[in-house]
Amino acid sequence: MNMAHVHLWLTHVPILGSIFLTVLLLVALIYRNVFLQKASLWFLGELPFSPSQPF
């Protein structure tokens, strides 16, 4: 794994993950699935603490 892979992993995955989790939260709210609501909110709350810059 070279630095280009590290860059893609640390900067682009959290952005795509936040989009995916927001869609998941909307689906959970529409279907009133409490477990998915709590899980998506928990992961959305933890996402800002993920490393965004390796250096």
C-alpha positions as CSV (number, residue, x, y, z in Angstrom):
1,M,0.0,0.0,0.0
2,N,1.6,3.2,-1.1
3,M,0.8,6.8,-0.1
4,A,-1.8,7.2,-2.8
5,H,-3.8,4.4,-1.3
6,V,-3.4,5.9,2.2
7,H,-4.6,9.2,0.9
8,L,-7.7,7.6,-0.8
9,W,-8.5,5.6,2.3
10,L,-8.2,8.4,4.8
11,T,-9.8,11.3,2.9
12,H,-12.3,9.8,0.6
13,V,-13.8,6.9,2.5
14,P,-15.1,9.1,5.4
15,I,-16.9,11.3,2.8
16,L,-18.5,8.4,1.1
17,G,-19.3,6.8,4.4
18,S,-21.1,9.9,5.6
19,I,-23.3,9.9,2.5
20,F,-24.0,6.2,2.9
21,L,-24.9,6.7,6.6
22,T,-27.2,9.6,5.9
23,V,-29.1,7.6,3.3
24,L,-29.2,4.7,5.8
25,L,-30.6,7.0,8.5
26,L,-33.3,8.3,6.1
27,V,-34.3,4.8,5.2
28,A,-34.4,3.8,8.9
29,L,-36.6,6.9,9.7
30,I,-39.0,6.0,6.8
31,Y,-39.3,2.4,7.9
32,R,-39.2,3.3,11.6
33,N,-36.4,0.8,12.3
34,V,-35.1,1.9,15.7
35,F,-32.0,-0.3,15.5
36,L,-30.9,1.2,12.2
37,Q,-31.6,4.7,13.5
38,K,-29.4,4.1,16.5
39,A,-26.6,2.4,14.5
40,S,-26.5,5.1,11.8
41,L,-26.6,7.9,14.4
42,W,-23.8,6.3,16.3
43,F,-21.6,5.9,13.3
44,L,-22.4,9.4,12.1
45,G,-21.4,10.6,15.6
46,E,-18.1,8.7,15.4
47,L,-17.2,9.7,11.8
48,P,-15.7,13.2,12.7
49,F,-13.2,11.5,15.0
50,S,-11.9,9.3,12.2
51,P,-8.4,10.3,11.0
52,S,-8.6,12.6,8.0
53,Q,-4.9,13.5,7.6
54,P,-2.2,10.9,8.1
55,F,0.5,13.5,8.9
